[in-house]
């Protein structure tokens, strides 16, 4: 699947891509997808709008995939933002174990980002203890979560999609809490780099189209 997301100052490649789209075989498993993203972002720009329901204010866990968590409206979590947060709690002296919440962001402009999340993996019997087993993540990048704080993880988006979330696996605290996902574009990938990648993909697609190669072969070649 070929996915390109960016606002470019040149549009000369778009007709060429559309033409290729019509020529490529679409039967069987797979397909050829062209997405042209119309927006643009500058460096150090708030990009939280790409996260659906980032602070759980619209329907709680709606738009999120979750396990073991519930919506809470009290004010016990010191990093709470808005009227609710999500949590998992067990009694003091017990381990909270496993829980997770995640979302796949789409249509994300290419570049380097920072994901920031209000979170905790707290031992209420010893609140200064750094309990193991919980982290926030973006793709394969992660940051461990301990006492109540804002935690951040840096990542690069090269495909227009990124999975983000919070995971607890065998967590040693007794109270997990998560709220207020935020996304910041740190460095936008330049139009020149995007244009170069797009040109390379077009060249590969032209070769495949001319040989009438099954579309399943496109994925490893065009995602490079």
PyMOL commands that set and color helices and strands:
alter all, ss='L'
color gray80, all
select helices_A, chain A and resi 12-23+48-50+191-211+215-222
alter helices_A, ss='H'
color red, helices_A
select strands_A, chain A and resi 45-46+65-67+70-72+85-89+97-105+111-122+134-138+141-144+149-157+162-171+175-188
alter strands_A, ss='S'
color yellow, strands_A
deselect
rebuild
show_as cartoon
